[in-house]
Amino acid sequence: MTHRIDHALAGFRPITLDALNDKAAMLERLDNKYIVTAPQMAAALTRFSNHFDVLEIDGKRAFTYRTCYFDDSALSSYRDHHQGRRRRAKVRTRDYCDAGLRFLEIKLKDRRSVTVKKRLKLQPDGALDAAGLRFIDAEYRALYGEPFPGRLQPVIRMQYRRITLVARDSRERMTIDSGLVFHSDGQRRQVDPGMFIIETKSERANGLADKILRSLHLHPTKRVSKYCVAMASMGRAPRANRFLPAMRRLGLAPFSDGAMRGTPERQP
């Protein structure tokens, strides 16, 4: 992170993880995503500091996340997102590295287009096993009334740094990701380090953070799924045209227009 970002972040009041989860876990929410430059991010943080607190753990305010995404052999999750289908799911394991935690997570969309995230705590070295597959199937059935389709396998991994802000006076939060690095099939790609992805999470997708960003002439970017952008930029996707605007803003380009390469990764 740049010096300006670190300086702006120092002006926030801290909030603990327990307090954040009690106040704004936001496992069901409407999201907006923004791609911004470092100067834009610093300006936004200055405005946010009057209304939001920052997650702080052991003196840290930016945390390392490592994620492995799963899909089936037909890449159904990717295709569903590319086609904008309402009924869609993303499955991943996520390591909250600084906290030493690992979760299996499934993200779904309900009839209102609300994001519903469910998660199962794993052991630090835990993998997607039979118990995890039962969890995924149960959550999928609970929302969609049918079994989870497809046979999951790991397809791509990524790492990034995340800042989390929570509103002082409402049930609203946002995440700020930077330093994204993708890994797949022995290859590595990195997002432009001067770019940040802001994701606002609120009950109506029009929270205080969105109003502040609009006042700075910053507007949501469509189709900024980190999973889909990573797959497209690594040449793992059958089609990528709907994610090209976000990829260009992040300093990425598709591995090969419309071409796929490689096979799903083997799970370690």
N, C-alpha and C positions, 0 to 999 in steps of 0.2 A: 504494500500500500504506500501511496505517496505521503510526503510530509504533510501536505495540506489536509489529506483525509485523516491522518493521525491527530493533527491539531484540532480539526473540527470535532472529532470523536471525543476528545478530552473534555469537551464542554457539556457532556451528557451526565445526568444522574444515573447511577447504576441500579439494576434490579437483579435479584437472584433468580435462578432457574425455577425454584419452587414457586416464587411469587409470580413469575411470568406465566407458568402453567395454570396457576389458580385464577389468574386474571384473564388470560387470552390464549388458551391452548389452540383455538381455532382449527380443530380437526375437521370441522365442517365450515366452509367459507366460500366466498367469491373472491377471485384473484384478478389482479391486473399486473402486467409485467412491463417494465421499462428498461431500455438499454441506454445507458448514459456514459458520458466521458468523465474522467477524473475531475476536471474543473466543475462540471455540472453537478457531480456527486458532492463535492466539497460545499458548493453553494446550497444544495438541498439540505445537507446535514446541519448547516448553520441555522436554517429555518426549522428543521425537525427538532432541534435541541430544546426549543421552548415548549414542546408538546409531548415529546417521547422520552422514555428512559431506555438505556442500553443494557442488554444482558451482559453481566460480568461474572466470571467464575475464576477464582484464584488470581484475581488481578488482570485477567485477560478479557479483551473485548472483541477479539476476532478469533474464530475457531476453525480448525481443519476438519473437513468432512470427506470421507471416502465412500463411494457408492458403487454398487454393482447392479446393473439392470438385467432383468430376465425377460425373455420373449420365447415364443415357440419357433419351430423351424420355418414357418411361413411368415414370421415377423408380423403377426396379427396385431400386436399392440402398436407397433409403429404405423402400420397401414391404417388402423382405425383412427389414430391421431392425425395422420396426413389427410384423411378423408373427412375429418371433422365430425365423426360419428358421436352421437350423444352417449351411447353405451360403450364405454371403453375403460381400460384398466392399465395401470403401470405397476409392475412389481419390482421391488428392489430390496437389497440389504444395504443398510447404511451404518457406517461407523462414525460415531461422534468421538473423534480421536482424542480430544483433550479431556473428555469425561470418561473415556474408557468404556463406552457403551456401544452395543450393536443391536439394531432392530431389523426385523423383517417388516416391510411396509407395503401396503397396497393402496393405490389412489384410484378412486372411482368418481364418476359423475352421476348425480341423481337427476330426476326429471326437471329440476329447476336450474340445471347446469351448475349446481353447487358442488364444489370439490369435497369429497368425503375421504378422509385418510384414516386407515386403521393400521395398527402396528402391534407386533408381538416381540417382546424382549427376548434376545438370544444371548447365549454365552459369547464371550469375546471372540472365540474361534468358531462360533456356530455357523452353520450353513443352511441352505434351503433343503430341509430333510422332509420326511413323511409328515411329521407333525406340522411343519410349516406349510406344506401343501394342503393339509386339511384346513388350516387356518385361512389360507387364501380362498379355498373353495367355499368355506362357510360364509365368509364376508361377501363374496360375490353372489352366492345364492340369496343371502339376506336382502340384498339390494335389488337384484335382477330376477330372482325367482327361478334360476336355472344353474346348472353346474358350471364351474370355471372351464372354459374351452382351452384346448391345446395342452401341450406338454412343455413345461418351462425349462429353459437352459440359459446360462449366463451368456450375454452377448457383448456387453461393453462396460468399462469401468471409468470412473472419473474421480478427480480430487479438486477441491477448491476451498477458499476461505470464506467464512460467512460471519456477518454482523447481524444481530437481531435487535430490533427496536420494538417497544411496546408503548401504546398510547397511555398517557396518565389518566385520562378522563373517559375512556371508552374501551370497548372490547375490540381492539384493533391492533394489529402488529404488522411488521414488515421484515423481510430479509434482504440483505445486500450481499451478493456473491461476486467474487473476483478471483483472479488467478486460476481460472479453470484449465485443467489439463485432462485430456481424454486418452485412454489406452484401449487398444483392441488389436488382436491378431498380431502382436509384436510391434505395432506401430503406435506413434504418439503424436498428438496435435495439441497445440496450446492456443487459447483465446488471447487476443490482444490484451496484454496486462493492464493497459490504460482504460479498459472498458469494464463497466459494472452492470450487473443485472439486479434491478430492484423488483421485488415481488410484494405488492401490497395485499393484505388479507383482511377482509372486512365482511360484514354481513350483507352489504348491498353493493359492493364493488365501487363505492363512491365515498370512501372514508376521508378523514382529515389529510392523510398522506397524499391521496389522489388530488385533493384540492390544492395542496401546497405545490405539488409537482406541476399542475396545470398553470398555477400562477407564475411558475418559472419557465413557461412555454415548453414543458416536457409532456409528452403524451404516450399512452400505452403503445407497445409494439405487439403486433399479433404474432401468434405461433412462435413462442420462445421456449418451448419445451427443451430443457437441457438434454434429455434423453434423445429426442429426435434430432436436434442440432448436432449432437455428437455422432449419432449414427450416420447422418448425411455427410458430415465433414470427413468421416473416416472411410467412406465408400462402402458402408454396410447396408445402405438403404436402397430399396428398389426405385423409389422416386423421391425427389427432394425439392421440387419447385416451390411448394408452399412455405418452405422454411428458408428459402434463399435470401429474402430481405433481412431476416434476423441474422443469418450467417454472415452476410456482408457487413452489417453493422458491428459484428463481433470480430471482424478481421479474419474470417474464415471463408473458405470456398469449398464446394463439393470435391471429393476425391476425383470423381469423374462423372460428368453429367449423365444421370440416368443409369449409371453402371454400378454393379455390386461387385464386391470382391470378398474373399475370405469366407470362413465358416465360423459359427459361434465358438466363443472361447470355452475352454475346459475349466471347470471350477477347481480352484486349488484345494 
